[in-house]
Amino acid sequence: MNKTLTDVLVIGAGPVGLFSVFELGQLGMKSCVVDSLDIIGGQCSSLYPEKPIYDIPAYPEISGQKLIDNLFSQIKPFSPKFILGERVEKITKENDEFLVFTSNNKSIRCKCILIAAGNGAFGPNKPPLEDIEKYENKSIFYHITNKSIFKNKRIAIAGGGDSAVDWAIELSSVAEKVFFIHRRRKLRAAPHSVEKLFSLEKEEKIKTIIPFQVHSLQGSKGEINTLTVSNLDEEKIDLKVDYFLPFFGLSSELGPIKEWELEIEKNLLSVDQSSLQTSAKGIFAIGDICDYPGKLKLILTGFSEAAMAAHSCYKKIFPDKVLHFEYSTTSGIKKL
Ligand SMILES: Cc1cc2nc3c(=O)[nH]c(=O)nc-3n(C[C@H](O)[C@H](O)[C@H](O)COP(=O)(O)OP(=O)(O)OC[C@H]3O[C@@H](n4cnc5c(N)ncnc54)[C@H](O)[C@@H]3O)c2cc1C
């Protein structure tokens, strides 16, 4: 089993979880950040990377993704360990420390936990196909990290939003064939992308199969060979494909957080506002997931909570040390 030893485990790599790495680092604490997605950035990167945000102090306007890129640069000096694409499942207590397990059975031993889990763990919406998990990350992908594997391959892409349309356009230049499947005639993607999709169909680079939806799949040892699609008249088409890319968006669920025996109300973790501690000693919650009277679900509020929670972690981890408050202009960037 892969084991990590750290001072503070940060659950969630959204803007607030990322900024907490900075605040912890400035107080001399190492951190490990886990996210169920295999990209950092939480809601900013997953839901609105291109949208401008107007209420980040000192940035009259900054896009969701640029904010995350900047936060990533800001925390680089502290070299946090990232475990991405894995959900934190289980928290156990051992003496005064925690032993935490991920969905991939990695373990993290830490002295404090910062839960910055937003609305819960993000994951892809999956089509209801039997045995789909046997094909996942082999011939079925919910997002693309390496497009070279699709060179000269036959690919089916399903979905009607920007991801589905943009990837169909992008991969049509390398793949042997791209089938584009959507259950409704109207696509939700940007109009200029939809126009491009249909112009590529005229050039026979893409074949649209609309209005059809995925019905079943066949293959062996994780390798898909046939994807069957059907329409409302129960007409079926067998597509010979090497890869299937369902792009049905993301959803979030609190999932395991509900099992951690923390005080929870309306899907939010109740915290003491002055320390951000949850109902369990050494476990703190910050950002969208935490609640207290007057809470505002804003990124800037989460940043402030990250600073306060880092001070709370310091008190728990170094109970005998007196913390001398310093401005960053005085301390500079601390070395870990
Ligand atoms: C369209 C839109 C526009 C917005 N505009 C603004 C704006 O203008 N200004 C503003 O201040 N706010 C805005 N917000 C809200 C802002 O994005 C959130 O307040 C912010 O993202 C909260 O940050 P967070 O780090 O607390 O959580 P999130 O960004 O939600 O990140 C939480 C992360 O935790 C991960 N996670 C959860 N549970 C687990 C687990 N068990 N194991 C592993 N990982 C887990 C999730 O996968 C996720 O990546 C907007 C939100 C949306 C959707």
The ligand as an SDF file (V2000), in Angstrom:
LIG
                    3D

 53 58  0  0  0  0  0  0  0  0999 V2000
  -20.7850   29.0560  -12.3250 C   0  0  0  0  0  0  0  0  0  0  0  0
  -20.2060   29.4910  -11.0060 C   0  0  0  0  0  0  0  0  0  0  0  0
  -19.7530   30.7940  -10.8590 C   0  0  0  0  0  0  0  0  0  0  0  0
  -19.2050   31.2220   -9.6480 C   0  0  0  0  0  0  0  0  0  0  0  0
  -18.7760   32.5030   -9.5300 N   0  0  0  0  0  0  0  0  0  0  0  0
  -18.2030   32.9220   -8.3670 C   0  0  0  0  0  0  0  0  0  0  0  0
  -17.7430   34.2720   -8.2110 C   0  0  0  0  0  0  0  0  0  0  0  0
  -17.8720   35.1050   -9.1060 O   0  0  0  0  0  0  0  0  0  0  0  0
  -17.1460   34.6060   -7.0180 N   0  0  0  0  0  0  0  0  0  0  0  0
  -17.0010   33.7130   -5.9790 C   0  0  0  0  0  0  0  0  0  0  0  0
  -16.4330   34.0700   -4.9420 O   0  0  0  0  0  0  0  0  0  0  0  0
  -17.4640   32.4520   -6.1080 N   0  0  0  0  0  0  0  0  0  0  0  0
  -18.0570   32.0340   -7.2570 C   0  0  0  0  0  0  0  0  0  0  0  0
  -18.5310   30.7500   -7.3660 N   0  0  0  0  0  0  0  0  0  0  0  0
  -18.4270   29.8580   -6.1790 C   0  0  0  0  0  0  0  0  0  0  0  0
  -16.9950   29.3490   -6.0280 C   0  0  0  0  0  0  0  0  0  0  0  0
  -16.5830   28.6430   -7.1980 O   0  0  0  0  0  0  0  0  0  0  0  0
  -16.9320   28.4320   -4.8090 C   0  0  0  0  0  0  0  0  0  0  0  0
  -17.2530   29.2280   -3.6920 O   0  0  0  0  0  0  0  0  0  0  0  0
  -15.5250   27.8480   -4.6670 C   0  0  0  0  0  0  0  0  0  0  0  0
  -15.1840   27.0330   -5.7520 O   0  0  0  0  0  0  0  0  0  0  0  0
  -15.4540   27.0310   -3.3880 C   0  0  0  0  0  0  0  0  0  0  0  0
  -14.1620   26.5400   -3.2940 O   0  0  0  0  0  0  0  0  0  0  0  0
  -13.8250   25.2300   -2.4380 P   0  0  0  0  0  0  0  0  0  0  0  0
  -12.3430   25.0530   -2.5910 O   0  0  0  0  0  0  0  0  0  0  0  0
  -14.4220   25.3870   -1.0960 O   0  0  0  0  0  0  0  0  0  0  0  0
  -14.6300   24.0350   -3.1410 O   0  0  0  0  0  0  0  0  0  0  0  0
  -14.6900   23.4750   -4.6270 P   0  0  0  0  0  0  0  0  0  0  0  0
  -14.2400   24.4720   -5.6190 O   0  0  0  0  0  0  0  0  0  0  0  0
  -16.0740   22.9320   -4.7640 O   0  0  0  0  0  0  0  0  0  0  0  0
  -13.6590   22.2640   -4.6070 O   0  0  0  0  0  0  0  0  0  0  0  0
  -13.8810   21.1560   -3.7770 C   0  0  0  0  0  0  0  0  0  0  0  0
  -13.0750   19.9810   -4.2990 C   0  0  0  0  0  0  0  0  0  0  0  0
  -13.1230   18.9410   -3.3180 O   0  0  0  0  0  0  0  0  0  0  0  0
  -13.1550   17.7000   -3.9730 C   0  0  0  0  0  0  0  0  0  0  0  0
  -13.6800   16.6770   -3.0380 N   0  0  0  0  0  0  0  0  0  0  0  0
  -14.8480   16.6950   -2.3500 C   0  0  0  0  0  0  0  0  0  0  0  0
  -14.9670   15.6010   -1.5740 N   0  0  0  0  0  0  0  0  0  0  0  0
  -13.8500   14.8730   -1.7730 C   0  0  0  0  0  0  0  0  0  0  0  0
  -13.3700   13.6350   -1.2560 C   0  0  0  0  0  0  0  0  0  0  0  0
  -14.0760   12.9000   -0.3650 N   0  0  0  0  0  0  0  0  0  0  0  0
  -12.1770   13.1630   -1.7090 N   0  0  0  0  0  0  0  0  0  0  0  0
  -11.4560   13.8750   -2.6110 C   0  0  0  0  0  0  0  0  0  0  0  0
  -11.8520   15.0550   -3.1260 N   0  0  0  0  0  0  0  0  0  0  0  0
  -13.0260   15.5490   -2.7070 C   0  0  0  0  0  0  0  0  0  0  0  0
  -14.0730   17.9420   -5.1720 C   0  0  0  0  0  0  0  0  0  0  0  0
  -13.8550   16.9740   -6.1890 O   0  0  0  0  0  0  0  0  0  0  0  0
  -13.6570   19.3790   -5.5830 C   0  0  0  0  0  0  0  0  0  0  0  0
  -12.6800   19.3750   -6.6000 O   0  0  0  0  0  0  0  0  0  0  0  0
  -19.0920   30.3120   -8.5650 C   0  0  0  0  0  0  0  0  0  0  0  0
  -19.5480   28.9820   -8.7070 C   0  0  0  0  0  0  0  0  0  0  0  0
  -20.1070   28.5860   -9.9150 C   0  0  0  0  0  0  0  0  0  0  0  0
  -20.5700   27.1640  -10.0500 C   0  0  0  0  0  0  0  0  0  0  0  0
  1  2  1  0
  2  3  1  0
  2 52  2  0
  3  4  2  0
  4  5  1  0
  4 50  1  0
  5  6  2  0
  6  7  1  0
  6 13  1  0
  7  8  2  0
  7  9  1  0
  9 10  1  0
 10 11  2  0
 10 12  1  0
 12 13  2  0
 13 14  1  0
 14 15  1  0
 14 50  1  0
 15 16  1  0
 16 17  1  0
 16 18  1  0
 18 19  1  0
 18 20  1  0
 20 21  1  0
 20 22  1  0
 22 23  1  0
 23 24  1  0
 24 25  2  0
 24 26  1  0
 24 27  1  0
 27 28  1  0
 28 29  2  0
 28 30  1  0
 28 31  1  0
 31 32  1  0
 32 33  1  0
 33 34  1  0
 33 48  1  0
 34 35  1  0
 35 36  1  0
 35 46  1  0
 36 37  1  0
 36 45  1  0
 37 38  2  0
 38 39  1  0
 39 40  1  0
 39 45  2  0
 40 41  1  0
 40 42  2  0
 42 43  1  0
 43 44  2  0
 44 45  1  0
 46 47  1  0
 46 48  1  0
 48 49  1  0
 50 51  2  0
 51 52  1  0
 52 53  1  0
M  END
$$$$
